[in-house]
């Protein structure tokens, strides 16, 4: 029921999850499947093969294509684990353009961002940024966790415990 004077929210009919081979894409797939289950809608997991514009070797291109197809299959299993109907699609071309062409105005896009900065962002661009600017629907960006924070936690948890007798309370240890 919508209160008087309020606009009814748009009905989301599908969750689209664009993925690549990164770990943060797996997190986006988990989040997308979770929202699809809440919204009781299907999931479309898509990957875009953009290697043709860079590759000279068909052998290397085939290996990358197989890797992306494997990732699609693994991520589809995540959606099925959540009890969500899903499909996978492999597209060809510029990733941002193909994603925007694929989505509809009643979709919800859940995608990863790899937080490229500086020259890498200039050279490679930001697919998530382009999709966010040009999509006809809502877009949720899953950010990559900062490795520095994870490194700090890892180092803290794996720091060796000092051996030997403990100093007595109140006494100073020589430096």
N, C-alpha and C positions, 0 to 999 in steps of 0.2 A: 504494500500500500504506500502510495506517495502522498506526502502532506500537501495541502493546498499551497500553491505558489512555488513548489519545488519541481524541478525537471527530473523526470525519470532517467536513471543512468542508461547508457547504451548497453544493449545485451551483447556480451562477448560470446561468440559462437565457436571459437577455436583458439588454442594457444599454439603459436608458432615459435619453435626454438631453433634458431640458426646456430650451427656448431662448427667448430674446427677440431683440430687434434689436441688442443690444450686442455690442461686439467680444469681450468676455470669453466670450460664448456660443459664439463661433467656436472659441476655445481649448478650451472644454469639449467641443465636438463632436469636435475633433481627439483629445483625450485619451480620450473615450468610444469612438471608433472604434478607437483603438489597443488599448484593453483588450478590446473585443469581438473583435478579431482574435486576441489572445493567448488568450482564453477559448473561441474558436471558437463564438461565439453571434451572434445577429442584434441589430440596433440599431433602436430605435424613437425617432424624433426627434419631440418634441411641442412645441407652442406653445399657449398659452392666450390666447384673445381675451377680455379683460376690459373692453373699451371700452364695452360696452352700459351698464355701471353709471355711466359718467361722461359719455358723449357725448350731445349734443343734436343734433348734425349728422350725418345719415346719410352725407353726402359724405365728411366727415373720417373717419368710422368705416370706410367702404369703403376709403379710402386706406391706413389703418392695417392693415386686414385683408389687402390686397394686398401690402403691405410684409412682413408676417409670413409670408405664403405664399411670397414670393420668397426670404426667408431660409431657410425650410424646404427649399426646392428646392436652394439653394446648399449647405446643410449636408448634405443627403442625398448630394450629389455628393462631399463629403469622405469620407463612409462608403464609398461605392462605390470611390473612389480607393484606399482601404485594403483593398479586396477583401472588404468586409463586406456581407452582405445587410441591407437597411434598409427601413424604412417611415416615413411621416410622418403625423402626426395633428394636426388643429386642433381644440382643445376650446373650449368657451364657459363663462365663469363666473369664480369666484375662483381665481387661479392656484395657490396652495398646495393648496387643497381638491381641485381637479381633478387635479393631479399625483398627490396621495396616492390618489385614487380610481382612477387609471389603473394604478398600479404594483401588482405582485404581490410576494409574500414571497420569491420566488426571482429577483428582478431585482436589478440593480446600477444605482443612479441616479448619473449623473455630471452635475452642474449647476454653473452659475456663481453666484458671489456678487459683488454690486456694492459691498459694504462701505459701506452707508449708515450714517450716524451721526446722533446728535442728533435734531433735529426731523424730518428726512426719514425716519429709521427709525420714529419714532413715528407719523408721518402715513401713510407708505406701507407700513410693516411690512417684514419680511424674508421673502421667499418661501422662500429657501433654509433659513432657520432653522426655519420652520414645517414644511417638508418633512422636515428632519432630525429634528425632534421627533416627527412623526406617521407617518413611513414605516414599513411593515412589513418593510423590507429595508435593506441597506447603502446608504449615501449617501456619495458622494465630492463634496466641494465644491472647485471651482476658484476660487481667490481672484483678484481683479483686482489687477494690479500697481499699486504706488503711483506716481501720476503725478509726485510730487516727485522720486523717484529717476530716472525717465525724463527729466524736464526737466533735471536736473542733468547727466546723461550727454549729452543733446542739446546743452546749452549748452557743455559742455566740448569736445565734438567739433567744434562749429561756431565756436568762439571764433576771431577773426581772429589770424593769426600776425603778430607785430610786424615791421615792416619797418625798414630802416636797418641801420647797421653794428652788429655784435655787440660788446658791451663786452669788453675784454681781461680775461683771467683774473687775479683778484686785485685788479683796479681797482674802485673804487666808482663807481656811476653817480649823478649828481646827482639829488636828489629835488625 
